[in-house]
Amino acid sequence: MKCFNPLLNILVVFMILSCNRSSYNAEITYRVISEQSIANFDSPNYLIPINNFISGKNEGSKNSFFFENIMSRQMLKCNIFEDSIHLTNISNIDSTIWPVNKLHKSTDLFYYFNHNTNRLSYQMTQGTVLQAYQLDQKYGLVNLLSGYEKHGSSSILLDNASKTIGFGTTKERLYYYQKVKPLLMIDILPKGIEHKAFGIWPKEYVKTGNNYDDPYAKACFGNNNHVCVSFGADHNLYLYNDTTLIYSKQNKSNYINNFKAYPDEKQFDMLYLREYKQSEPKYMNLIFDPWEKMYYRTVRHSFLNATTEYEVKSFWSVIVTDDELNIVGECKFSSQYDPNVFIPTPFGILLMKGNHPDSKERIFTLIKLFAHE
């Protein structure tokens, strides 16, 4: 005969709630400091932020950031001050270079990676090449992720992929995760460059060979030659000293429970792919704040419902993490803000409202984050 013990049931429920509460990220809120509207161009457009170098020292009382219009191929310079945002159009840029292949070092200079030739060039905004470096053709490099400058030397992080190992089936991916390092570090020296592939894949990737639609790592430079690495379908963050793993820590969002693998038989089904992207949450970008010494991990939530072709009623969030990978909290945003525009500045975080082709107005918004006591 079974005995019903209500006190025991209450104790079990309390323990479950306590465990959930201890793993729940603290709520972080934000306050708007200033806003600056930008008039749209005549043609539909979307502004893409261009990654900047992180300097080993904090310089000056302002900072400059760059955006490119993917339709008109014009560039916009955004200067951030303590109480205002100033915008300047930059003309005569090389329109053959896509923003994801650029890494800005200053207003007039940037690095550009050419996928067709595997060449990394250092050039002026108007196109003049100052220096070019040839990389090994065995690397199937993808995006310029982050740059770091200290004591006159520069380092660059790129996604690494294989040109010879397939990724289309589970069997191929199991082999791929064993043989291919997810990242490439390039050190730019006075007499040339040195580069090294590094990094480990998440254990679940290696164990199952699953595909989660976006296989590439997100990574950024942090303090003291550190590199922080994230993957779209993995709850952990990985901290490296240069290319040597120090440790990993769980960095789970409040809004993601688990991940659904993308089935191999649906890889050419575009309708299924669209539904998968809408329903499946993911960890997106990883950004380091050199002024607050924090990492920001953006999180895509499951979409609720589409209202127009471009605008979706949805939410996204940012996990705020200190430079030892301890979670400070998580801040939730509505889809009025573009999750691809989350840029640390000396005076707060730069966001953007209305960044989609049919928007009547774009608004740069400077905010401050606040953790609840």
JOTA-V472418 format. One record per backbone hydrogen bond with DSSP energy under -0.5 kcal/mol. CO is the residue of the C=O (numbers start at 0). NH is the residue of the N-H. E is the energy in kcal/mol with one decimal. If there is no record, write none. Layout:
# JOTA-V472418
CO/NH/E  CO/NH/E
This chain:
# JOTA-V472418
2/4/-0.6  3/5/-0.6  4/8/-1.8  5/9/-2.3  6/10/-2.1  7/11/-2.2  8/12/-2.5  9/13/-2.5  10/14/-2.3  11/15/-2.2  12/16/-2.5  13/17/-2.4  14/18/-2.3  15/19/-2.3  16/20/-2.5  17/21/-2.2  18/22/-1.2  20/23/-1.0  25/329/-2.7  26/371/-1.7  28/369/-3.3  30/367/-2.2  33/365/-3.0  35/363/-2.9  37/361/-1.5  45/47/-0.5  45/69/-2.1  47/67/-2.1  49/65/-0.6  50/103/-2.5  51/146/-0.7  52/54/-0.5  53/148/-2.4  56/58/-0.6  62/79/-2.6  64/77/-3.4  65/49/-2.8  66/75/-3.1  67/47/-2.6  67/69/-0.6  68/72/-2.1  73/68/-2.9  74/89/-3.1  75/66/-2.4  76/78/-0.6  76/87/-2.5  77/64/-2.0  77/79/-0.5  78/80/-0.5  78/85/-2.7  79/62/-1.1  83/80/-2.7  85/78/-3.0  87/76/-3.5  88/90/-0.5  89/74/-1.4  92/94/-1.0  93/96/-1.3  95/97/-0.6  97/100/-1.9  98/101/-1.9  99/143/-1.3  100/112/-1.8  102/110/-2.6  103/52/-1.8  107/124/-2.0  108/104/-2.3  108/105/-1.9  109/122/-2.7  110/102/-1.8  111/113/-0.5  111/120/-2.9  112/114/-0.7  113/117/-1.8  113/118/-1.0  117/134/-2.6  118/113/-2.7  118/120/-0.6  119/132/-3.0  120/111/-2.6  120/122/-0.6  121/129/-2.9  121/130/-1.7  122/109/-2.4  123/126/-2.0  124/93/-1.2  127/123/-2.8  130/121/-3.5  132/119/-2.8  132/134/-0.5  135/138/-1.5  137/162/-0.8  138/140/-0.9  142/144/-0.7  142/158/-1.5  145/156/-2.7  146/53/-2.7  147/154/-2.3  148/55/-2.0  149/152/-1.9  152/149/-2.1  153/187/-2.9  154/147/-2.5  155/185/-2.7  156/144/-2.6  156/145/-1.0  157/183/-2.3  158/141/-1.4  160/139/-3.0  168/172/-2.4  169/173/-2.4  170/174/-1.4  171/175/-2.6  172/176/-3.0  173/177/-0.7  174/178/-1.7  175/179/-2.6  181/159/-2.3  182/197/-2.4  183/157/-2.0  184/186/-0.5  184/195/-2.1  185/155/-2.5  185/187/-0.5  186/188/-0.7  186/193/-2.2  187/153/-1.1  188/191/-1.4  191/188/-3.1  193/186/-3.3  195/184/-2.6  197/182/-2.0  201/205/-2.0  202/206/-2.6  203/207/-2.2  204/208/-2.6  210/261/-4.1  211/213/-1.1  212/214/-0.6  217/229/-3.1  219/227/-2.6  222/225/-1.9  224/241/-2.4  225/221/-2.8  226/239/-3.0  227/219/-2.0  228/237/-2.1  229/217/-2.9  230/233/-1.2  231/282/-2.3  234/250/-3.7  235/230/-0.5  236/248/-2.1  237/228/-2.4  237/239/-0.5  238/245/-3.1  238/246/-1.2  239/226/-2.3  239/241/-0.8  240/242/-0.7  240/243/-2.1  242/244/-0.5  243/240/-3.0  246/238/-2.8  248/236/-2.6  252/255/-0.9  258/260/-0.5  260/262/-0.5  262/265/-1.6  263/266/-1.6  265/268/-1.7  267/269/-1.0  268/272/-2.2  269/273/-2.1  270/274/-2.0  271/275/-2.7  272/276/-2.5  273/277/-1.7  274/278/-2.1  275/279/-2.4  277/302/-3.5  278/280/-0.6  281/299/-3.3  284/297/-2.0  286/295/-3.2  287/289/-0.7  288/292/-1.7  288/293/-1.2  292/322/-0.8  293/288/-3.5  294/320/-2.6  295/286/-2.5  295/297/-0.6  296/318/-2.6  297/283/-3.2  298/300/-0.6  298/316/-1.9  299/281/-1.6  304/312/-1.9  310/306/-1.7  310/307/-1.8  311/313/-1.0  312/303/-1.6  312/304/-1.0  313/334/-1.5  314/300/-1.2  315/332/-3.6  316/298/-3.1  317/319/-0.6  317/330/-2.5  318/296/-2.1  318/320/-0.5  319/327/-3.4  319/328/-1.4  320/294/-3.5  321/324/-2.1  325/321/-2.7  328/319/-3.0  329/27/-2.2  330/317/-2.3  332/315/-2.3  333/336/-1.6  335/353/-1.5  336/338/-0.5  337/340/-1.9  339/341/-0.7  341/343/-0.5  342/349/-3.1  344/347/-1.0  347/344/-2.3  348/350/-0.5  348/366/-2.7  349/342/-2.1  350/364/-2.5  351/337/-2.4  352/362/-1.5  353/355/-1.7  355/358/-2.1  359/39/-0.5  361/37/-2.7  362/352/-2.6  363/35/-2.4  364/350/-3.4  364/366/-0.5  365/32/-3.7  365/33/-1.3  366/348/-2.7  367/30/-2.2  369/28/-2.8
